[in-house]
Amino acid sequence: MTSPSPYPTGVPRTPTTLPAIPTPVAVRPVRHPAMVVLRLSAWGVAAVIALASVAIFLYMHRGDVEGARRAAAEELRLAVEPDEQIVFAAHVVQRHWWDYFRETQGVLAATDRRLLFLGVAPREIVTPDPGPQLFEVKAFPYDHRIGIRRGRVFLGTSRGVVLRTEAGKESFAVASDDRPEMDGVLTTVRVIQTALRAAAERERRAQTFAAWSGRRPVYHRVQRGEALISIAQQYGTTPELIKAWNALPRDIVKVGQRLLVKPGM
């Protein structure tokens, strides 16, 4: 038996409207802060390792050491004056930040006049310049203040000497094979500076004595054959002043007579 229809006969049926199904939205997984920090730290460590590798490569890259030393020695012979003598010379190494701390091979020479450094600037690694070699020349006269001592240089990575002057500080690394020559350089500087200080002290004492003597009265003992006018000419004065200083009534002096020829100050 057929069940009766819920709609009346002759009434049109309206289809039932179903609700719209929403479009699914992609949801990103939430990153934990610890993971973000870990990933950034990994990238930072990688960058530090890369920079350290480049720095170590630049620091260890020495270039043509023997060629640079020969060029420095040849240029040193041209830098000294014709009558200047080289007493001792030693091969040294400098490092500068503007050269990325690469080695600057050079020669530190003690002449009879000055301490002279002549360095050969390192060439570029990627695009080396085929032009003439660049040289660095520094002169330190002995009559200026020079302090030199042995020690560790370049952050303690090498042994060498530290030079202190009025212009600043200079550091030089010295290889073990070149230390005997460096000993000669240091000894030469010390001996010459000691002699210069002694000469300066003698000059100072001589000037002090001359100034002290200039303030003292000067007397002259009359010798046979001398006259008042000849005595005055000898001491750069006049007979009239000598007569006034000694209360002489006449121009006549006697042998053995003691005359004041320059009053004290």
C-alpha positions, 0 to 999 in steps of 0.5 A: 500500500502506497503511503500518502504524499506530504504535498497536496495534489497539484502543488509544485514541489520546491527542492530543498537547498543544501548548505555550501561546503567551505573550501578547505584552507591550508594551515602552515605548521607552527615553527617552534622558536627553538628550531628557528634559533637553531637554524639561524645558528647553523647558518651563522656557524657556516658563515664564520667557518667560511670567513675563518677559512678565507682568513687562514688562507690569506694568513698562510699564503706567503707568495714568492718568499725568496724572490721578495727577499732578493728584491728587498736586498737589492733595493736596500743597496740602492736606498743607502747613501753613497758613503753610508755603510750597512753594518748588519741586516736581517730578513724580517716579516711584517703584516698589515691589515690593508694587505689582509695580514699577508706577509710583507717580506723585507730587510731590517738593516742597521747602518752607521747612521740609521735603522732602515726597513725596506719591505716588499708589498705582497702582490694580489692573489686573484689578479696579480699586477704585472707591473713593477714591485712596490716597496715600503721604506722606513728610516729611523735615525739614531739621534731620535728615540728608538726602543727595541725589544724581543717578544711575540708579535702578530697576536703571539703567533710569531717571535720577533722584535717590537720597535717603538719610535716617536712615530709609533710601534712597528712589529717584525717577525724573525725566522729562527735562521735569521736570529743571529743577523737580528742579534747583530742589528740589535747590538749595532743599534744599542752600541751606536745609541749608547755612544750618541748619548755619551757624546750628548752628555759630554756636550751638555757638560761642556756647555754647562761648564762654558756657561759657568766659566763665562760668569766667573772673573778672569785674571791674567798674569803679565808675562815678559814683553807684554804691554797693556794694549796687547793684553787688552787685544788678547781678551777682546777688551780695551786698555782703558777698561783694564785700567779701570778694573784694576785701578791703574794710574798709568799704562805701565804694567809689571812682569808677574802682575795679576790683572783683572781682564774680565769681571764676573757676572 
